[in-house]
Amino acid sequence: MRILFISHYDNLYGANRALLSLMLGLKAEGRHEPLLVIPAEGEMTRQLSAAGIEYFICGITQWQAIYREPLSFTIKKSKRLKQIEAELEILYEHFKGKNIDLIHSNSSVIGHGAMLAEKLGCKHVWHIREFAREHYGMRYFYPQDVVDKYYNVAERLILISDALKTYYDKLYPDAKKVRIYDGVEIFEAGTNIESDKKYCIFIYTGYLFPKKRQLDVLKAALELRKKGVKDFRVILAGNGDAAYTKELESFIKNHDLKEAELKGFVDDVPALLKQCDVGVIASEYEGFGLVTVEYMLNSMPVIGYRSGATPEIVEDGKTGLLYDNVNGLAEAMERLIKDKQLRKSLGVAGRERAVNEFSAEANVKAVQKLLDEIDG
């Protein structure tokens, strides 16, 4: 099959990292030809070019947006509907007659794939990676009956966790759904657990956004300092929402929180993880948590907020520690600061689970099986 993948952004955050791994795996397997629509050149297109995978640059306007107040949303809606219509026309003119068998939308926040599949007369698969409304506060620009139609006629909805599948089972009980966990390329684990360095370093990587709750990590760090705990550091890696980033910067400055650092966007996440000891995932309504698996592959214990799919990935007391509030987060951090052996045992178990359950190879095999079913 010629499979046209569509992504709505150009950098390598979680959804695109998962997509890149999938496309490279399908290309290597050799039975399907992946192509990609993406808004701009970047690291993702460089890696695709190196692998001989075709891509097409086109704007991809989200068919959902963050809803803050009615007037601004109405203005945004009018503008974006026109943008989507224009982009669809560009895509249709480019891909008509090019024998596209299947379109794969890489997120629920874009509707181009469903609408283009309808125009081209081909099949459509939707990779659902997020709780768009709960996590980001998003709403659709299109009428609900139009949205419902596209979800229900999709060849499959691929949900990346049981938490998401349960949610979409309630929203669209008649849609054809399958749960397939994302996968991560296996890499060699770090060895910091054996070192005698002074500080226990906590790392949280990802898009800076309120529902990602990076501020909770800073608050927990402040609580530790108030208790006299000193032998730790916190790194927040990633860029994102400008107002929220400023709030995080202000918190660090106002509390003179020298234990914390905003690292910005990091290209080589595995290299950064090798410098750290404990991974944190504080996100509310996490759809899966690719970075959670990356922590585990690095033999790092994970401290995770008990929400969304995180409890599926992190086994409390076995591969990490789950918490329910800032005090619980601070307590989990203190426990791992003081117990190096617990850090090691949780980390070893976490890597074993990640290798066995969440590898890129396992993900590609599961998607390949689904494609065979669709093609058959």
C-alpha positions as CSV (number, residue, x, y, z in Angstrom):
1,M,0.0,0.0,0.0
2,R,1.0,3.6,-0.6
3,I,0.3,5.2,2.8
4,L,0.1,9.0,3.1
5,F,0.9,10.1,6.6
6,I,-0.1,13.6,7.8
7,S,1.5,15.5,10.7
8,H,0.5,18.9,11.8
9,Y,3.9,20.1,13.2
10,D,7.5,19.8,12.1
11,N,9.7,19.2,15.2
12,L,10.3,15.9,17.0
13,Y,8.1,15.9,20.1
14,G,6.4,12.7,21.1
15,A,3.8,12.2,18.4
16,N,6.3,12.9,15.6
17,R,9.0,10.8,17.2
18,A,6.5,7.9,17.3
19,L,5.5,8.6,13.7
20,L,9.1,8.7,12.5
21,S,9.9,5.4,14.1
22,L,6.8,3.8,12.5
23,M,7.5,5.2,9.0
24,L,11.1,4.0,9.2
25,G,10.0,0.6,10.4
26,L,7.5,0.2,7.6
27,K,10.0,1.4,5.0
28,A,12.5,-1.2,6.3
29,E,9.9,-4.0,6.3
30,G,9.4,-3.3,2.6
31,R,5.8,-4.1,1.9
32,H,4.3,-0.6,2.2
33,E,5.4,2.7,0.8
34,P,5.1,5.5,3.4
35,L,4.9,9.2,2.3
36,L,4.5,12.2,4.6
37,V,2.7,15.6,4.5
38,I,4.3,18.0,7.0
39,P,4.2,21.8,7.4
40,A,7.9,22.5,7.2
41,E,11.4,21.2,6.7
42,G,13.3,20.1,9.8
43,E,15.0,17.2,11.6
44,M,12.1,14.9,10.7
45,T,12.3,15.6,7.0
46,R,16.1,15.2,7.2
47,Q,15.8,11.8,8.6
48,L,13.1,10.8,6.1
49,S,15.3,12.0,3.2
50,A,18.2,9.9,4.5
51,A,15.9,6.9,4.5
52,G,14.6,7.6,1.0
53,I,11.0,8.5,2.1
54,E,9.1,11.1,0.1
55,Y,7.5,14.0,1.8
56,F,5.4,17.0,0.7
57,I,5.4,20.4,2.5
58,C,2.0,21.9,3.1
59,G,0.3,23.8,5.9
60,I,-1.8,21.7,8.2
61,T,-4.2,23.8,10.2
62,Q,-5.7,22.1,13.3
63,W,-9.5,21.5,13.2
64,Q,-9.5,21.8,16.9
65,A,-8.1,24.7,19.0
66,I,-7.8,25.7,22.6
67,Y,-11.1,27.3,23.8
68,R,-10.5,30.3,26.1
69,E,-13.5,32.6,25.4
70,P,-16.3,32.6,22.8
71,L,-15.4,35.7,20.8
72,S,-11.7,34.8,20.1
73,F,-12.7,31.3,19.3
74,T,-15.3,32.5,16.8
75,I,-12.8,34.7,15.1
76,K,-10.2,31.9,15.0
77,K,-12.9,29.5,13.7
78,S,-13.7,31.6,10.6
79,K,-10.0,32.1,9.8
80,R,-9.1,28.5,10.2
81,L,-12.0,27.0,8.3
82,K,-10.8,29.0,5.3
83,Q,-7.2,27.8,5.8
84,I,-8.2,24.2,6.0
85,E,-10.3,24.5,2.8
86,A,-7.3,26.0,1.0
87,E,-4.9,23.4,2.3
88,L,-7.2,20.5,1.3
89,E,-7.4,21.9,-2.2
90,I,-3.6,21.9,-2.4
91,L,-3.3,18.4,-1.1
92,Y,-6.0,17.1,-3.4
93,E,-4.4,18.7,-6.5
94,H,-1.0,17.2,-5.5
95,F,-2.1,13.7,-4.6
96,K,-5.0,13.0,-7.0
97,G,-3.9,10.3,-9.5
98,K,-1.0,9.2,-7.3
99,N,-2.6,6.0,-6.2
100,I,-2.8,6.7,-2.5
101,D,-4.3,3.6,-0.8
102,L,-4.6,4.8,2.7
103,I,-4.2,8.1,4.6
104,H,-2.9,8.0,8.2
105,S,-3.7,11.0,10.4
106,N,-1.1,11.3,13.2
107,S,-3.3,13.1,15.7
108,S,-7.0,13.8,16.5
109,V,-6.3,17.6,16.3
110,I,-6.2,17.5,12.5
111,G,-9.1,16.6,10.2
112,H,-7.3,16.8,6.8
113,G,-6.7,13.1,6.5
114,A,-10.4,12.2,6.9
115,M,-11.6,14.9,4.5
116,L,-8.8,14.2,1.9
117,A,-9.5,10.4,2.0
118,E,-13.2,11.2,1.3
119,K,-12.2,13.4,-1.7
120,L,-9.6,10.8,-3.0
121,G,-11.9,7.8,-2.4
122,C,-9.3,6.0,-0.2
123,K,-9.3,4.5,3.3
124,H,-8.4,6.5,6.4
125,V,-6.8,5.5,9.7
126,W,-6.7,7.9,12.7
127,H,-3.9,7.6,15.2
128,I,-5.4,9.1,18.4
129,R,-2.6,10.2,20.7
130,E,-4.2,12.7,23.1
131,F,-7.2,13.7,25.3
132,A,-7.6,16.9,23.3
133,R,-10.4,18.4,25.3
134,E,-9.4,17.3,28.8
135,H,-5.6,17.8,28.3
136,Y,-5.5,20.9,26.1
137,G,-9.0,22.4,26.5
138,M,-9.6,22.0,22.7
139,R,-12.9,22.3,20.8
140,Y,-13.7,21.5,17.2
141,F,-14.4,24.2,14.6
142,Y,-16.7,21.9,12.7
143,P,-20.3,20.9,13.8
144,Q,-20.4,17.8,16.0
145,D,-22.3,15.7,13.5
146,V,-19.5,16.3,10.9
147,V,-16.9,15.3,13.4
148,D,-18.8,12.2,14.5
149,K,-19.2,11.1,10.8
150,Y,-15.5,11.2,10.2
151,Y,-14.6,9.2,13.3
152,N,-17.3,6.6,12.6
153,V,-16.3,6.0,9.0
154,A,-12.6,5.7,9.6
155,E,-11.2,2.3,8.8
156,R,-9.6,2.2,12.3
157,L,-9.0,4.5,15.2
158,I,-5.7,3.5,16.7
159,L,-5.6,4.4,20.4
160,I,-2.2,4.5,22.0
161,S,-3.4,3.4,25.5
162,D,-6.2,1.6,27.2
163,A,-7.1,4.9,28.9
164,L,-7.7,6.5,25.5
165,K,-9.5,3.5,24.1
166,T,-11.9,3.5,27.1
167,Y,-12.5,7.2,26.5
168,Y,-13.2,6.8,22.8
169,D,-15.4,3.7,23.3
170,K,-17.8,6.0,25.2
171,L,-17.6,8.8,22.6
172,Y,-17.8,6.7,19.5
173,P,-19.1,3.2,20.4
174,D,-19.7,2.3,16.7
175,A,-16.3,3.3,15.4
176,K,-13.7,0.5,14.7
177,K,-11.0,0.9,17.3
178,V,-7.8,-0.9,18.3
179,R,-5.3,-0.2,21.1
180,I,-1.6,-0.2,19.9
181,Y,1.0,1.2,22.3
182,D,3.6,3.5,20.9
183,G,7.1,2.2,20.5
184,V,10.6,3.6,21.2
185,E,13.9,2.6,19.6
186,I,15.9,0.6,22.1
187,F,19.0,2.4,23.2
188,E,21.8,1.6,25.7
189,A,20.9,2.6,29.2
190,G,22.9,5.1,31.2
191,T,25.1,4.1,34.1
192,N,24.7,7.1,36.5
193,I,23.2,4.8,39.1
194,E,26.6,3.4,39.7
195,S,28.3,6.8,40.0
196,D,29.2,8.6,43.2
197,K,28.0,12.1,42.1
198,K,26.6,14.4,44.7
199,Y,23.2,15.1,43.4
200,C,20.2,13.0,42.4
201,I,19.0,14.6,39.1
202,F,15.3,14.6,38.2
203,I,14.4,15.2,34.5
204,Y,11.1,16.1,33.0
205,T,11.1,16.5,29.2
206,G,8.2,17.6,27.0
207,Y,6.1,20.5,25.8
208,L,5.7,23.2,28.4
209,F,1.9,23.5,29.0
210,P,-0.3,23.9,32.1
211,K,-1.8,20.4,31.9
212,K,1.7,19.0,31.7
213,R,2.1,20.3,35.3
214,Q,5.8,21.3,35.2
215,L,4.9,23.9,37.8
216,D,4.0,21.1,40.2
217,V,7.6,19.7,39.9
218,L,9.0,23.1,40.8
219,K,6.6,23.3,43.8
220,A,7.7,19.9,45.0
221,A,11.4,21.0,44.7
222,L,10.6,24.0,46.8
223,E,9.0,21.8,49.4
224,L,12.1,19.6,49.5
225,R,14.3,22.6,50.0
226,K,12.1,23.8,52.9
227,K,12.6,20.4,54.5
228,G,16.3,20.8,54.3
229,V,16.8,18.3,51.4
230,K,19.7,19.7,49.3
231,D,21.3,16.9,47.3
232,F,19.1,17.0,44.2
233,R,18.6,19.0,41.0
234,V,15.6,19.3,38.7
235,I,15.8,19.8,34.9
236,L,12.7,20.8,32.8
237,A,13.6,20.2,29.1
238,G,11.4,21.5,26.3
239,N,9.8,24.7,25.0
240,G,6.1,25.5,24.6
241,D,3.3,27.9,25.7
242,A,4.9,31.3,26.1
243,A,2.8,32.5,29.1
244,Y,3.3,29.2,30.9
245,T,7.0,29.3,30.3
246,K,7.2,32.8,31.8
247,E,5.3,31.5,34.8
248,L,7.8,28.8,35.3
249,E,10.7,31.2,34.9
250,S,9.1,33.6,37.4
251,F,8.6,30.8,40.0
252,I,12.2,29.8,39.8
253,K,13.4,33.5,40.1
254,N,10.9,34.5,42.8
255,H,11.9,31.6,45.0
256,D,15.6,31.7,44.1
257,L,15.2,28.0,43.2
258,K,18.8,27.3,42.2
259,E,18.0,23.5,42.3
260,A,15.9,23.9,39.1
261,E,16.8,24.6,35.5
262,L,14.7,25.3,32.3
263,K,16.8,23.6,29.6
264,G,14.7,24.5,26.6
265,F,14.2,22.2,23.6
266,V,16.7,19.4,23.5
267,D,17.6,17.6,20.2
268,D,19.3,14.6,21.7
269,V,17.0,13.4,24.5
270,P,18.8,10.0,25.1
271,A,22.1,11.8,25.7
272,L,20.5,14.1,28.2
273,L,18.8,11.2,30.0
274,K,22.2,9.5,30.5
275,Q,23.1,12.5,32.8
276,C,20.0,12.0,35.0
277,D,18.8,9.6,37.6
278,V,15.0,9.8,37.9
279,G,12.3,10.6,35.2
280,V,9.2,12.6,36.1
281,I,5.9,12.6,34.2
282,A,3.5,15.0,35.9
283,S,1.1,15.4,33.0
284,E,-2.7,15.3,33.5
285,Y,-4.6,13.1,31.1
286,E,-1.5,11.8,29.5
287,G,-2.4,9.8,26.4
288,F,0.6,7.5,26.6
289,G,3.9,9.1,27.5
290,L,6.7,8.3,25.0
291,V,9.2,10.1,27.3
292,T,8.0,7.8,30.1
293,V,9.2,4.8,28.1
294,E,12.5,6.6,27.3
295,Y,13.1,7.1,31.0
296,M,12.5,3.4,31.6
297,L,14.8,2.4,28.7
298,N,17.5,4.5,30.4
299,S,17.1,2.3,33.5
300,M,15.6,5.3,35.4
301,P,12.8,4.9,37.9
302,V,9.8,7.0,36.9
303,I,7.7,9.2,39.3
304,G,4.3,9.6,37.6
305,Y,1.1,11.5,38.2
306,R,-1.8,9.0,38.7
307,S,-3.7,10.1,35.6
308,G,-4.5,9.1,32.0
309,A,-2.3,6.3,30.7
310,T,0.6,6.8,33.1
311,P,-0.5,4.1,35.5
312,E,-0.6,1.7,32.5
313,I,3.1,2.3,31.8
314,V,4.5,2.9,35.3
315,E,3.8,0.0,37.8
316,D,3.7,1.6,41.2
317,G,6.4,0.2,43.4
318,K,7.8,-2.0,40.6
319,T,9.1,0.3,37.9
320,G,8.4,3.7,39.6
321,L,6.3,5.6,42.0
322,L,2.8,7.1,41.4
323,Y,1.5,10.2,43.2
324,D,-1.7,12.2,43.5
325,N,-0.7,15.7,44.5
326,V,2.4,18.0,45.0
327,N,3.0,16.6,48.5
328,G,3.0,13.1,47.2
329,L,5.4,14.1,44.4
330,A,7.8,15.7,47.0
331,E,7.6,12.6,49.1
332,A,8.4,10.3,46.1
333,M,11.3,12.5,45.1
334,E,12.7,12.5,48.7
335,R,12.3,8.8,48.9
336,L,14.4,8.2,45.7
337,I,17.0,10.9,46.7
338,K,17.7,9.0,49.9
339,D,17.4,5.4,48.6
340,K,19.9,4.8,45.8
341,Q,19.3,1.0,45.9
342,L,15.5,1.6,45.3
343,R,16.3,3.8,42.4
344,K,18.4,1.1,40.9
345,S,15.9,-1.8,41.4
346,L,13.0,0.3,40.0
347,G,15.1,1.4,37.1
348,V,16.3,-2.2,36.2
349,A,12.7,-3.4,36.3
350,G,11.5,-0.5,34.2
351,R,14.0,-1.1,31.4
352,E,13.0,-4.7,31.3
353,R,9.3,-3.8,31.0
354,A,10.0,-1.1,28.3
355,V,12.1,-3.5,26.2
356,N,9.5,-6.2,26.4
357,E,6.3,-4.1,26.0
358,F,7.1,-0.8,24.3
359,S,9.7,-1.2,21.7
360,A,9.6,0.3,18.2
361,E,9.8,-3.1,16.8
362,A,6.7,-4.3,18.6
363,N,4.8,-1.1,17.5
364,V,5.7,-1.6,13.9
365,K,4.6,-5.3,14.0
366,A,1.3,-4.4,15.5
367,V,0.6,-1.6,13.0
368,Q,1.8,-3.9,10.2
369,K,-0.7,-6.6,11.3
370,L,-3.5,-4.0,11.3
371,L,-2.5,-2.8,7.8
372,D,-2.6,-6.4,6.6
373,E,-6.2,-6.7,8.0
374,I,-7.2,-3.5,6.2
375,D,-5.6,-4.5,3.0
376,G,-7.0,-8.0,3.1
